[in-house]
Amino acid sequence: MKPISIPLAADDGKPKDECGIVGIFGNPKAANLAYLGLYALQHRGQESAGIASSDGHHIYRYAGMGKVIDVFTQEHIDNLQGDMAIGHNRYSTTGSSFLRNAQPFRSESILGPIVLAHNGNLTNSGSIRRDLEKKGHIFQTTIDSEVIVHLMAKSGVDDFLEALVFALRQTRGAYSLLVMNRDRIYAVRDPHGFRPLVLGKLDDAVVVASET
């Protein structure tokens, strides 16, 4: 697969790649590999970092403000159990710089737990959010991608993938997305493929990340 590169903004010298995401499926050290992936993707965002993992029954999550090496200790990584994990480095695009906006974002719903890591922007998230708030939805963060979780929950379908497709059909923008439940990770690119997402393998594990 040919790597895709995105240029940096030239105005203030700071990286502007707008977040990095990484997912590991099928490795007992998934969280540790996600940590290493985020470390390699550190240039894509230094505001916050987070990892969520699953052992098929429980989902574990830890996130904090700052760089990967400052957020995680070995104890944090050891507590992120399971053979699947997703991670996120944040550079603010939509939403303020607060710990509550650190990703992966986790929510409980009628579909079970939904964990989401997002790179890019949803251009119609403001109007979707206002419509949902008028109908009584309460948001936990100010990140634009939280609308996806709410749309999934209100889809009226029981199948997780069908609910995700229902939500994404209502969104617009340039994005890559990792969505995790207890036993699966779904990797998504917007219909135009503006945001990079690379699929690969590490031994028997499947890996997906913002860069090779």
SEMARNU-463915 format. One record per residue: residue in three letters; residue number from 1; x, y, z of N, C-alpha, C, O in turn. Coordinates in pm, whole numbers, padded with zeros to 5 digits. Last residue first. Layout:
<node ALA; NUM; <X; Y; Z>; <X; Y; Z>; <X; Y; Z>; <X; Y; Z>>
...
END
This chain:
<node THR; 212; <00186; 00455; 00800>; <00251; 00325; 00796>; <00347; 00309; 00912>; <00411; 00206; 00926>>
<node GLU; 211; <-00074; 00629; 00987>; <00042; 00625; 00899>; <00100; 00485; 00899>; <00067; 00404; 00986>>
<node SER; 210; <-00295; 00579; 01139>; <-00298; 00698; 01056>; <-00182; 00702; 00957>; <-00190; 00771; 00855>>
<node ALA; 209; <-00374; 00223; 01131>; <-00315; 00344; 01188>; <-00320; 00457; 01089>; <-00345; 00437; 00970>>
<node VAL; 208; <-00430; -00110; 01229>; <-00475; 00003; 01147>; <-00426; 00130; 01213>; <-00434; 00145; 01335>>
<node VAL; 207; <-00355; -00454; 01221>; <-00320; -00322; 01270>; <-00375; -00217; 01175>; <-00368; -00234; 01053>>
<node VAL; 206; <-00410; -00781; 01332>; <-00444; -00678; 01233>; <-00419; -00542; 01298>; <-00456; -00517; 01412>>
<node ALA; 205; <-00177; -01044; 01411>; <-00262; -00932; 01451>; <-00289; -00839; 01334>; <-00204; -00820; 01248>>
<node ASP; 204; <00008; -01231; 01352>; <-00132; -01266; 01326>; <-00228; -01154; 01360>; <-00349; -01167; 01340>>
<node ASP; 203; <00250; -01006; 01260>; <00230; -01149; 01285>; <00083; -01183; 01254>; <00039; -01164; 01140>>
<node LEU; 202; <00073; -00747; 01187>; <00191; -00770; 01269>; <00178; -00912; 01322>; <00104; -00937; 01417>>
<node LYS; 201; <-00055; -00581; 00898>; <-00052; -00696; 00988>; <00079; -00698; 01063>; <00183; -00658; 01012>>
<node GLY; 200; <-00265; -00296; 00803>; <-00150; -00385; 00794>; <-00162; -00501; 00890>; <-00265; -00519; 00955>>
<node LEU; 199; <-00395; -00003; 00663>; <-00425; -00135; 00717>; <-00304; -00225; 00697>; <-00247; -00230; 00589>>
<node VAL; 198; <-00419; 00341; 00728>; <-00340; 00233; 00668>; <-00369; 00102; 00739>; <-00368; 00096; 00862>>
<node LEU; 197; <-00559; 00636; 00645>; <-00580; 00521; 00732>; <-00515; 00402; 00662>; <-00552; 00367; 00550>>
<node PRO; 196; <-00592; 00993; 00607>; <-00520; 00867; 00587>; <-00558; 00761; 00689>; <-00586; 00791; 00805>>
<node ARG; 195; <-00879; 01160; 00477>; <-00790; 01137; 00591>; <-00722; 01000; 00577>; <-00787; 00903; 00540>>
<node PHE; 194; <-01031; 01143; 00240>; <-00941; 01256; 00262>; <-00838; 01229; 00373>; <-00723; 01272; 00362>>
<node GLY; 193; <-01217; 00966; 00120>; <-01084; 00919; 00160>; <-00984; 01030; 00186>; <-00866; 01014; 00157>>
<node HIS; 192; <-01477; 01014; 00061>; <-01379; 01069; -00032>; <-01236; 01028; 00004>; <-01143; 01053; -00074>>
<node PRO; 191; <-01624; 00899; 00273>; <-01644; 00851; 00136>; <-01540; 00899; 00035>; <-01516; 00833; -00066>>
<node ASP; 190; <-01391; 00848; 00549>; <-01502; 00920; 00485>; <-01509; 00879; 00337>; <-01411; 00830; 00282>>
<node ARG; 189; <-01322; 00524; 00686>; <-01277; 00648; 00622>; <-01398; 00716; 00560>; <-01495; 00650; 00523>>
<node VAL; 188; <-01296; 00312; 00971>; <-01381; 00386; 00877>; <-01304; 00503; 00817>; <-01230; 00573; 00886>>
<node ALA; 187; <-01298; 00006; 01139>; <-01215; 00114; 01086>; <-01289; 00180; 00970>; <-01339; 00111; 00881>>
<node TYR; 186; <-01407; -00144; 01432>; <-01447; -00103; 01298>; <-01361; 00016; 01256>; <-01352; 00116; 01329>>
<node ILE; 185; <-01339; -00418; 01632>; <-01296; -00283; 01597>; <-01339; -00256; 01454>; <-01310; -00336; 01364>>
<node ARG; 184; <-01509; -00621; 01879>; <-01470; -00585; 01744>; <-01419; -00442; 01736>; <-01451; -00357; 01819>>
<node ASP; 183; <-01603; -00674; 02137>; <-01533; -00781; 02065>; <-01489; -00745; 01923>; <-01437; -00831; 01853>>
<node ARG; 182; <-01715; -00449; 02260>; <-01646; -00548; 02342>; <-01563; -00647; 02262>; <-01464; -00699; 02312>>
<node ASN; 181; <-01631; -00200; 02013>; <-01720; -00249; 02119>; <-01646; -00359; 02193>; <-01523; -00362; 02190>>
<node MET; 180; <-01495; 00088; 01854>; <-01475; -00041; 01919>; <-01592; -00073; 02011>; <-01644; 00015; 02080>>
<node VAL; 179; <-01392; 00261; 01573>; <-01503; 00241; 01666>; <-01491; 00099; 01722>; <-01479; 00003; 01646>>
<node LEU; 178; <-01199; 00504; 01426>; <-01196; 00370; 01483>; <-01307; 00361; 01587>; <-01314; 00443; 01678>>
<node LEU; 177; <-01180; 00703; 01133>; <-01250; 00670; 01257>; <-01223; 00526; 01297>; <-01224; 00436; 01213>>
<node SER; 176; <-01113; 00999; 00951>; <-01090; 00857; 00972>; <-01136; 00826; 01113>; <-01132; 00911; 01201>>
<node TYR; 175; <-01265; 01259; 00749>; <-01233; 01192; 00874>; <-01188; 01048; 00852>; <-01219; 00984; 00752>>
<node ALA; 174; <-01435; 01530; 00650>; <-01313; 01456; 00616>; <-01264; 01390; 00744>; <-01224; 01460; 00838>>
<node GLY; 173; <-01797; 01535; 00607>; <-01668; 01585; 00650>; <-01554; 01500; 00598>; <-01572; 01411; 00515>>
<node ARG; 172; <-02113; 01449; 00749>; <-02036; 01500; 00637>; <-01900; 01546; 00690>; <-01889; 01592; 00804>>
<node THR; 171; <-02358; 01202; 00847>; <-02248; 01294; 00873>; <-02178; 01334; 00744>; <-02182; 01262; 00644>>
<node GLN; 170; <-02539; 01010; 00793>; <-02592; 01143; 00823>; <-02482; 01247; 00846>; <-02511; 01365; 00863>>
<node ARG; 169; <-02407; 00775; 00763>; <-02478; 00825; 00645>; <-02534; 00966; 00668>; <-02571; 01034; 00572>>
<node LEU; 168; <-02322; 00720; 01018>; <-02227; 00779; 00925>; <-02293; 00832; 00799>; <-02241; 00923; 00735>>
<node ALA; 167; <-02552; 00605; 01136>; <-02498; 00732; 01185>; <-02409; 00798; 01082>; <-02420; 00919; 01059>>
<node PHE; 166; <-02584; 00368; 00985>; <-02693; 00466; 00995>; <-02640; 00602; 01036>; <-02677; 00704; 00978>>
<node VAL; 165; <-02342; 00242; 01047>; <-02368; 00285; 00910>; <-02479; 00390; 00906>; <-02469; 00488; 00833>>
<node LEU; 164; <-02393; 00189; 01320>; <-02281; 00274; 01280>; <-02300; 00327; 01139>; <-02277; 00446; 01113>>
<node ALA; 163; <-02610; 00016; 01302>; <-02626; 00145; 01371>; <-02515; 00241; 01333>; <-02538; 00361; 01316>>
<node GLU; 162; <-02490; -00199; 01173>; <-02599; -00127; 01107>; <-02621; 00010; 01170>; <-02647; 00108; 01100>>
<node LEU; 161; <-02308; -00275; 01376>; <-02259; -00225; 01248>; <-02367; -00149; 01173>; <-02339; -00044; 01115>>
<node PHE; 160; <-02487; -00359; 01582>; <-02390; -00251; 01604>; <-02344; -00191; 01472>; <-02341; -00069; 01458>>
<node ASP; 159; <-02832; -00415; 01563>; <-02700; -00455; 01515>; <-02603; -00337; 01521>; <-02634; -00228; 01472>>
<node ASP; 158; <-03073; -00305; 01630>; <-03001; -00377; 01735>; <-02858; -00413; 01693>; <-02774; -00439; 01779>>
<node VAL; 157; <-03195; 00027; 01557>; <-03156; -00109; 01517>; <-03072; -00172; 01627>; <-03008; -00103; 01706>>
<node GLY; 156; <-03241; 00289; 01626>; <-03354; 00197; 01635>; <-03323; 00055; 01590>; <-03413; -00029; 01585>>
<node SER; 155; <-03066; 00503; 01640>; <-03091; 00442; 01509>; <-03211; 00349; 01510>; <-03277; 00330; 01407>>
<node LYS; 154; <-02978; 00624; 01865>; <-03116; 00654; 01824>; <-03154; 00588; 01693>; <-03262; 00613; 01640>>
<node ALA; 153; <-02713; 00541; 01883>; <-02806; 00502; 01989>; <-02952; 00524; 01948>; <-03040; 00450; 01992>>
<node MET; 152; <-02600; 00665; 01659>; <-02605; 00520; 01668>; <-02711; 00475; 01768>; <-02788; 00383; 01742>>
<node LEU; 151; <-02620; 00932; 01736>; <-02695; 00886; 01619>; <-02705; 00733; 01617>; <-02808; 00679; 01577>>
<node HIS; 150; <-02444; 00931; 01951>; <-02586; 00961; 01973>; <-02671; 00914; 01856>; <-02781; 00861; 01875>>
<node VAL; 149; <-02203; 00874; 01818>; <-02251; 00785; 01924>; <-02401; 00806; 01946>; <-02476; 00709; 01959>>
<node ILE; 148; <-02182; 01098; 01654>; <-02192; 00965; 01595>; <-02248; 00866; 01695>; <-02333; 00784; 01661>>
<node VAL; 147; <-02140; 01313; 01820>; <-02272; 01302; 01756>; <-02291; 01163; 01694>; <-02404; 01115; 01683>>
<node GLU; 146; <-01877; 01305; 01889>; <-01972; 01246; 01985>; <-02111; 01234; 01922>; <-02192; 01152; 01968>>
<node SER; 145; <-01725; 01442; 01704>; <-01757; 01302; 01675>; <-01849; 01237; 01777>; <-01896; 01125; 01755>>
<node ASP; 144; <-01669; 01696; 01809>; <-01772; 01682; 01707>; <-01816; 01538; 01687>; <-01933; 01513; 01657>>
<node ILE; 143; <-01647; 01749; 02162>; <-01589; 01700; 02037>; <-01699; 01669; 01936>; <-01807; 01623; 01972>>
<node THR; 142; <-01732; 01823; 02408>; <-01757; 01919; 02302>; <-01693; 01875; 02171>; <-01685; 01954; 02077>>
<node THR; 141; <-01910; 01571; 02603>; <-01792; 01643; 02558>; <-01833; 01751; 02459>; <-01952; 01770; 02430>>
<node GLN; 140; <-02155; 01465; 02665>; <-02052; 01461; 02769>; <-01930; 01544; 02734>; <-01855; 01585; 02823>>
<node PHE; 139; <-02490; 01575; 02601>; <-02356; 01545; 02555>; <-02255; 01553; 02669>; <-02268; 01636; 02759>>
<node ILE; 138; <-02812; 01456; 02592>; <-02715; 01525; 02676>; <-02575; 01481; 02635>; <-02545; 01361; 02635>>
<node HIS; 137; <-03114; 01499; 02410>; <-02983; 01433; 02423>; <-02888; 01520; 02505>; <-02885; 01642; 02489>>
<node GLY; 136; <-03357; 01626; 02363>; <-03326; 01580; 02497>; <-03194; 01509; 02515>; <-03164; 01463; 02625>>
<node LYS; 135; <-03401; 01742; 02123>; <-03477; 01620; 02151>; <-03440; 01557; 02285>; <-03486; 01448; 02317>>
<node LYS; 134; <-03218; 01941; 02117>; <-03359; 01980; 02124>; <-03449; 01861; 02158>; <-03558; 01877; 02213>>
<node GLU; 133; <-02992; 01786; 02081>; <-03012; 01851; 02210>; <-03156; 01896; 02227>; <-03211; 01892; 02337>>
<node LEU; 132; <-03023; 01715; 01811>; <-03027; 01612; 01914>; <-03053; 01673; 02052>; <-03128; 01616; 02131>>
<node ASP; 131; <-02995; 01964; 01686>; <-03118; 01887; 01668>; <-03133; 01782; 01778>; <-03242; 01761; 01832>>
<node ARG; 130; <-02733; 02029; 01762>; <-02844; 02114; 01804>; <-02977; 02039; 01793>; <-03062; 02050; 01882>>
<node ARG; 129; <-02590; 01821; 01631>; <-02590; 01831; 01777>; <-02707; 01916; 01827>; <-02773; 01878; 01924>>
<node ILE; 128; <-02633; 01882; 01363>; <-02680; 01754; 01418>; <-02690; 01762; 01569>; <-02788; 01716; 01628>>
<node SER; 127; <-02505; 02129; 01347>; <-02650; 02123; 01324>; <-02707; 01992; 01378>; <-02818; 01991; 01432>>
<node GLY; 126; <-02239; 02048; 01407>; <-02308; 02151; 01484>; <-02459; 02142; 01469>; <-02532; 02148; 01568>>
<node SER; 125; <-02158; 01862; 01215>; <-02182; 01815; 01352>; <-02259; 01917; 01435>; <-02335; 01880; 01524>>
<node ASN; 124; <-02090; 01895; 00954>; <-02230; 01922; 00990>; <-02261; 01878; 01132>; <-02378; 01860; 01167>>
<node THR; 123; <-01824; 01827; 00930>; <-01863; 01965; 00899>; <-02007; 01996; 00936>; <-02042; 02113; 00949>>
<node LEU; 122; <-01607; 01673; 01131>; <-01742; 01655; 01078>; <-01801; 01793; 01055>; <-01825; 01868; 01150>>
<node ASN; 121; <-01260; 01618; 01080>; <-01370; 01708; 01118>; <-01500; 01664; 01054>; <-01504; 01622; 00938>>
<node GLY; 120; <-00996; 01411; 01217>; <-01060; 01490; 01113>; <-01170; 01578; 01167>; <-01172; 01610; 01286>>
<node ASN; 119; <-01011; 01109; 01379>; <-00918; 01204; 01318>; <-00991; 01278; 01208>; <-01044; 01217; 01116>>
<node HIS; 118; <-01112; 00941; 01674>; <-01149; 01014; 01552>; <-01038; 01108; 01508>; <-00978; 01178; 01590>>
<node ALA; 117; <-01242; 00667; 01844>; <-01124; 00751; 01825>; <-01133; 00811; 01685>; <-01160; 00739; 01588>>
<node LEU; 116; <-01476; 00532; 02073>; <-01452; 00598; 01945>; <-01325; 00681; 01949>; <-01301; 00756; 02044>>
<node VAL; 115; <-01687; 00281; 02192>; <-01561; 00353; 02213>; <-01514; 00405; 02078>; <-01514; 00331; 01979>>
<node ILE; 114; <-01975; 00186; 02350>; <-01923; 00235; 02223>; <-01798; 00318; 02254>; <-01803; 00412; 02332>>
<node PRO; 113; <-02141; -00083; 02515>; <-02039; 00022; 02514>; <-01994; 00057; 02373>; <-01978; -00031; 02288>>
<node GLY; 112; <-02479; -00132; 02390>; <-02363; -00169; 02470>; <-02262; -00057; 02467>; <-02292; 00054; 02422>>
<node LEU; 111; <-02689; -00024; 02263>; <-02607; -00115; 02183>; <-02490; -00171; 02262>; <-02411; -00249; 02209>>
<node ILE; 110; <-02778; 00159; 02438>; <-02861; 00039; 02423>; <-02789; -00066; 02339>; <-02823; -00184; 02345>>
<node SER; 109; <-02461; 00265; 02583>; <-02583; 00283; 02506>; <-02662; 00153; 02503>; <-02620; 00052; 02558>>
<node GLU; 108; <-02192; 00456; 02708>; <-02278; 00339; 02724>; <-02409; 00367; 02650>; <-02461; 00478; 02654>>
<node SER; 107; <-01883; 00566; 02564>; <-02020; 00591; 02605>; <-02094; 00459; 02618>; <-02064; 00362; 02549>>
<node ARG; 106; <-01561; 00712; 02534>; <-01643; 00595; 02565>; <-01782; 00639; 02611>; <-01798; 00735; 02686>>
<node PHE; 105; <-01308; 00820; 02314>; <-01428; 00857; 02388>; <-01512; 00731; 02411>; <-01533; 00652; 02319>>
<node PRO; 104; <-00953; 00785; 02326>; <-01084; 00740; 02279>; <-01197; 00778; 02374>; <-01185; 00770; 02497>>
<node GLN; 103; <-00955; 01146; 02383>; <-01008; 01025; 02322>; <-00910; 00909; 02344>; <-00794; 00933; 02377>>
<node ALA; 102; <-01050; 01424; 02578>; <-00947; 01328; 02539>; <-01013; 01201; 02486>; <-01115; 01156; 02538>>
<node ASN; 101; <-01240; 01588; 02680>; <-01238; 01575; 02535>; <-01129; 01479; 02485>; <-01117; 01456; 02365>>
<node ARG; 100; <-01191; 01595; 02948>; <-01314; 01528; 02905>; <-01320; 01509; 02754>; <-01396; 01425; 02705>>
<node LEU; 99; <-00965; 01755; 02963>; <-00950; 01610; 02976>; <-01074; 01537; 02927>; <-01063; 01428; 02870>>
<node PHE; 98; <-00970; 02012; 02709>; <-01001; 01963; 02842>; <-00986; 01811; 02844>; <-00993; 01747; 02739>>
<node SER; 97; <-00973; 02232; 02491>; <-00863; 02151; 02543>; <-00889; 02114; 02688>; <-00836; 02177; 02780>>
<node SER; 96; <-01285; 02208; 02304>; <-01184; 02275; 02384>; <-01082; 02177; 02438>; <-01101; 02055; 02433>>
<node GLY; 95; <-01369; 02140; 01963>; <-01378; 02110; 02105>; <-01262; 02172; 02180>; <-01152; 02185; 02125>>
<node THR; 94; <-01193; 02039; 01680>; <-01323; 02085; 01730>; <-01332; 02046; 01876>; <-01307; 01931; 01911>>
<node THR; 93; <-00911; 02015; 01701>; <-00974; 02065; 01579>; <-01111; 02121; 01614>; <-01143; 02235; 01581>>
<node SER; 92; <-00623; 01963; 01887>; <-00757; 02022; 01886>; <-00798; 02067; 01747>; <-00729; 02147; 01684>>
<node TYR; 91; <-00488; 01650; 01864>; <-00461; 01790; 01832>; <-00596; 01856; 01814>; <-00676; 01809; 01734>>
<node ARG; 90; <-00432; 01355; 02041>; <-00523; 01463; 02005>; <-00451; 01593; 01976>; <-00365; 01638; 02052>>
<node ASN; 89; <-00401; 01018; 01968>; <-00328; 01139; 02002>; <-00412; 01257; 01955>; <-00459; 01258; 01841>>
<node HIS; 88; <-00535; 00706; 02064>; <-00559; 00837; 02002>; <-00462; 00941; 02058>; <-00442; 00950; 02179>>
<node GLY; 87; <-00611; 00353; 02012>; <-00546; 00465; 02077>; <-00561; 00593; 01997>; <-00596; 00591; 01879>>
<node ILE; 86; <-00760; 00039; 02090>; <-00750; 00155; 02002>; <-00688; 00270; 02081>; <-00710; 00282; 02201>>
<node ALA; 85; <-00722; -00318; 02105>; <-00711; -00184; 02165>; <-00712; -00080; 02055>; <-00671; -00106; 01942>>
<node MET; 84; <-00731; -00660; 02205>; <-00768; -00556; 02109>; <-00765; -00421; 02179>; <-00800; -00409; 02296>>
<node ASP; 83; <-00694; -00843; 02402>; <-00617; -00862; 02279>; <-00659; -00765; 02169>; <-00626; -00786; 02052>>
<node GLY; 82; <-00659; -00727; 02749>; <-00729; -00772; 02630>; <-00640; -00782; 02508>; <-00526; -00736; 02508>>
<node GLN; 81; <-00623; -00439; 02972>; <-00618; -00580; 02937>; <-00689; -00609; 02805>; <-00769; -00529; 02756>>
<node LEU; 80; <-00459; -00214; 03105>; <-00540; -00212; 02983>; <-00537; -00353; 02923>; <-00457; -00381; 02833>>
<node ASN; 79; <-00277; -00239; 03304>; <-00418; -00243; 03343>; <-00513; -00242; 03223>; <-00632; -00267; 03238>>
<node ASP; 78; <-00037; -00199; 03174>; <-00068; -00333; 03224>; <-00215; -00348; 03262>; <-00271; -00457; 03253>>
<node ILE; 77; <-00053; 00078; 03133>; <-00059; -00012; 03018>; <-00095; -00153; 03062>; <-00174; -00220; 02996>>
<node HIS; 76; <-00027; 00171; 03398>; <-00145; 00205; 03319>; <-00162; 00106; 03203>; <-00272; 00057; 03179>>
<node GLU; 75; <00228; 00070; 03458>; <00111; 00023; 03532>; <-00018; 00052; 03457>; <-00108; -00032; 03452>>
<node GLN; 74; <00393; 00218; 03296>; <00379; 00075; 03267>; <00258; 00018; 03340>; <00193; -00074; 03290>>
<node THR; 73; <00212; 00525; 03229>; <00315; 00448; 03297>; <00297; 00301; 03260>; <00196; 00264; 03200>>
<node PHE; 72; <00123; 00791; 03010>; <00116; 00649; 03046>; <00237; 00603; 03125>; <00351; 00636; 03092>>
<node VAL; 71; <00178; 01066; 02974>; <00044; 01022; 03015>; <00047; 00881; 03073>; <-00019; 00853; 03173>>
<node ASP; 70; <00435; 01101; 02881>; <00399; 01163; 03009>; <00265; 01113; 03062>; <00242; 01117; 03183>>
<node ILE; 69; <00439; 00975; 02637>; <00535; 00930; 02737>; <00504; 00987; 02876>; <00543; 00928; 02977>>
<node VAL; 68; <00240; 01124; 02497>; <00222; 00983; 02528>; <00312; 00939; 02643>; <00266; 00873; 02736>>
<node LYS; 67; <00180; 01456; 02634>; <00239; 01362; 02539>; <00228; 01219; 02590>; <00207; 01194; 02709>>
<node GLY; 66; <-00138; 01576; 02764>; <00005; 01578; 02741>; <00051; 01474; 02641>; <-00030; 01412; 02572>>
<node MET; 65; <-00386; 01433; 02971>; <-00338; 01548; 02896>; <-00187; 01540; 02882>; <-00116; 01502; 02975>>
<node GLY; 64; <-00509; 01093; 02926>; <-00460; 01206; 03003>; <-00411; 01317; 02912>; <-00397; 01298; 02791>>
<node ALA; 63; <-00678; 00781; 02973>; <-00640; 00895; 02891>; <-00592; 01008; 02981>; <-00630; 01016; 03098>>
<node TYR; 62; <-00783; 00447; 02954>; <-00706; 00547; 03028>; <-00665; 00657; 02930>; <-00622; 00629; 02818>>
<node ARG; 61; <-01006; 00172; 02988>; <-00968; 00297; 02922>; <-00882; 00382; 03014>; <-00906; 00390; 03134>>
<node TYR; 60; <-01152; -00139; 02904>; <-01065; -00063; 02993>; <-01017; 00061; 02918>; <-00991; 00055; 02797>>
<node ILE; 59; <-01432; -00342; 02895>; <-01354; -00242; 02825>; <-01279; -00158; 02929>; <-01336; -00113; 03028>>
<node HIS; 58; <-01495; -00693; 02918>; <-01485; -00562; 02980>; <-01400; -00471; 02892>; <-01307; -00516; 02824>>
<node HIS; 57; <-01504; -00903; 02731>; <-01609; -00889; 02833>; <-01613; -00748; 02891>; <-01720; -00690; 02909>>
<node GLY; 56; <-01297; -00882; 02558>; <-01415; -00952; 02512>; <-01532; -00943; 02608>; <-01646; -00971; 02571>>
<node ASP; 55; <-01114; -00717; 02659>; <-01083; -00859; 02669>; <-01201; -00945; 02623>; <-01205; -01066; 02648>>
<node SER; 54; <-01005; -00407; 02519>; <-01114; -00497; 02556>; <-01064; -00640; 02560>; <-00982; -00681; 02478>>
<node SER; 53; <-00899; -00062; 02567>; <-00878; -00201; 02529>; <-00998; -00285; 02572>; <-01082; -00240; 02651>>
<node ALA; 52; <-00792; 00263; 02479>; <-00899; 00179; 02533>; <-00876; 00037; 02482>; <-00836; 00018; 02367>>
<node ILE; 51; <-00583; 00539; 02544>; <-00595; 00403; 02491>; <-00715; 00337; 02558>; <-00736; 00352; 02678>>
<node GLY; 50; <-00472; 00874; 02468>; <-00556; 00777; 02537>; <-00556; 00643; 02467>; <-00532; 00635; 02346>>
<node ALA; 49; <-00355; 01209; 02507>; <-00336; 01075; 02454>; <-00423; 00978; 02534>; <-00446; 00999; 02653>>
<node SER; 48; <-00334; 01556; 02409>; <-00375; 01448; 02499>; <-00352; 01316; 02429>; <-00332; 01310; 02308>>
<node GLU; 47; <-00166; 01725; 02253>; <-00254; 01779; 02356>; <-00297; 01675; 02459>; <-00295; 01700; 02579>>
<node GLN; 46; <-00017; 01657; 02037>; <00050; 01653; 02168>; <-00039; 01699; 02282>; <00006; 01710; 02396>>
<node GLY; 45; <-00025; 01498; 01724>; <-00100; 01565; 01830>; <-00033; 01548; 01964>; <00004; 01437; 02002>>
<node ARG; 44; <00147; 01392; 01542>; <00013; 01426; 01493>; <-00073; 01495; 01600>; <-00182; 01544; 01570>>
<node HIS; 43; <00379; 01313; 01661>; <00384; 01438; 01586>; <00245; 01482; 01538>; <00228; 01597; 01498>>
<node GLN; 42; <00324; 01056; 01759>; <00318; 01170; 01850>; <00314; 01304; 01778>; <00254; 01399; 01826>>
<node LEU; 41; <00326; 00810; 01643>; <00236; 00910; 01585>; <00230; 01039; 01667>; <00140; 01121; 01648>>
<node ALA; 40; <00488; 00660; 01805>; <00535; 00687; 01669>; <00452; 00795; 01599>; <00500; 00862; 01508>>
<node TYR; 39; <00319; 00649; 02025>; <00450; 00714; 02039>; <00505; 00751; 01902>; <00563; 00858; 01884>>
<node LEU; 38; <00112; 00499; 01921>; <00087; 00640; 01954>; <00218; 00716; 01969>; <00227; 00833; 01931>>
<node GLY; 37; <00247; 00252; 01900>; <00193; 00318; 01782>; <00168; 00466; 01805>; <00200; 00549; 01720>>
<node LEU; 36; <00300; 00198; 02165>; <00412; 00218; 02075>; <00367; 00288; 01946>; <00439; 00371; 01891>>
<node TYR; 35; <00031; 00169; 02250>; <00118; 00271; 02310>; <00235; 00302; 02216>; <00266; 00419; 02192>>
<node ALA; 34; <-00044; -00054; 02103>; <-00111; 00073; 02079>; <-00029; 00189; 02134>; <-00020; 00295; 02072>>
<node LEU; 33; <00120; -00243; 02226>; <00143; -00210; 02086>; <00075; -00078; 02047>; <00130; 00000; 01969>>
<node ASN; 32; <-00002; -00243; 02477>; <00138; -00204; 02467>; <00174; -00166; 02323>; <00247; -00070; 02300>>
<node ALA; 31; <-00256; -00336; 02408>; <-00241; -00203; 02465>; <-00098; -00154; 02455>; <-00074; -00036; 02428>>
<node ALA; 30; <-00201; -00599; 02310>; <-00259; -00496; 02223>; <-00236; -00356; 02278>; <-00201; -00265; 02202>>
<node LYS; 29; <-00086; -00841; 02372>; <-00021; -00718; 02419>; <-00071; -00598; 02339>; <00005; -00507; 02306>>
<node PRO; 28; <-00226; -01037; 02239>; <-00244; -01026; 02385>; <-00177; -00902; 02445>; <-00208; -00864; 02558>>
<node ASN; 27; <-00389; -00947; 01942>; <-00259; -00963; 02006>; <-00276; -00944; 02156>; <-00335; -00845; 02198>>
<node GLY; 26; <-00618; -00873; 01792>; <-00567; -01009; 01787>; <-00428; -01027; 01842>; <-00353; -01112; 01794>>
<node PHE; 25; <-00580; -00551; 01672>; <-00678; -00658; 01694>; <-00608; -00794; 01684>; <-00547; -00825; 01582>>
<node ILE; 24; <-00529; -00211; 01726>; <-00465; -00344; 01726>; <-00573; -00447; 01755>; <-00649; -00433; 01851>>
<node GLY; 23; <-00515; 00117; 01590>; <-00594; 00006; 01641>; <-00517; -00125; 01626>; <-00449; -00146; 01526>>
<node VAL; 22; <-00470; 00467; 01618>; <-00410; 00336; 01596>; <-00501; 00230; 01657>; <-00557; 00250; 01764>>
<node ILE; 21; <-00453; 00806; 01510>; <-00528; 00694; 01565>; <-00458; 00564; 01529>; <-00395; 00553; 01424>>
<node GLY; 20; <-00383; 01149; 01567>; <-00338; 01020; 01518>; <-00419; 00911; 01585>; <-00450; 00920; 01704>>
<node CYS; 19; <-00453; 01493; 01483>; <-00478; 01369; 01556>; <-00421; 01245; 01486>; <-00413; 01238; 01363>>
<node GLU; 18; <-00363; 01697; 01283>; <-00497; 01679; 01338>; <-00525; 01536; 01383>; <-00610; 01467; 01326>>
<node ASP; 17; <-00138; 01795; 01179>; <-00191; 01676; 01115>; <-00324; 01633; 01174>; <-00390; 01543; 01123>>
<node LYS; 16; <00018; 02011; 01241>; <-00124; 02035; 01217>; <-00188; 01913; 01148>; <-00280; 01927; 01068>>
<node PRO; 15; <00283; 02110; 01460>; <00221; 02008; 01375>; <00071; 02033; 01362>; <00004; 02070; 01458>>
<node LYS; 14; <00393; 02453; 01440>; <00338; 02342; 01516>; <00275; 02239; 01423>; <00220; 02275; 01319>>
<node GLY; 13; <00470; 02677; 01297>; <00569; 02574; 01323>; <00518; 02454; 01400>; <00595; 02361; 01424>>
<node ASP; 12; <00283; 02860; 01222>; <00340; 02874; 01355>; <00439; 02763; 01390>; <00486; 02757; 01503>>
<node ASP; 11; <00242; 02813; 00931>; <00235; 02943; 00994>; <00309; 02951; 01127>; <00391; 03040; 01145>>
<node ALA; 10; <00223; 02585; 00777>; <00352; 02653; 00779>; <00353; 02779; 00865>; <00455; 02846; 00872>>
<node ALA; 9; <00104; 02255; 00843>; <00078; 02398; 00825>; <00208; 02475; 00847>; <00292; 02434; 00926>>
<node LEU; 8; <00235; 01970; 00666>; <00214; 02046; 00789>; <00182; 02191; 00753>; <00225; 02242; 00650>>
<node PRO; 7; <00075; 01741; 00436>; <00170; 01846; 00471>; <00134; 01915; 00602>; <00018; 01917; 00643>>
<node ILE; 6; <00046; 01396; 00453>; <-00030; 01520; 00462>; <00067; 01629; 00507>; <00135; 01611; 00607>>
<node SER; 5; <00083; 01101; 00256>; <00139; 01204; 00344>; <00052; 01328; 00339>; <-00007; 01360; 00236>>
<node ILE; 4; <00035; 00760; 00238>; <-00024; 00890; 00207>; <00033; 00992; 00304>; <00029; 00969; 00425>>
<node PRO; 3; <00206; 00477; 00094>; <00177; 00569; 00205>; <00119; 00700; 00156>; <00151; 00746; 00046>>
<node LYS; 2; <00062; 00216; -00089>; <00141; 00337; -00098>; <00106; 00433; 00015>; <-00011; 00467; 00031>>
<node MET; 1; <00085; -00119; 00000>; <00000; 00000; 00000>; <00088; 00124; 00000>; <00180; 00135; 00081>>
END
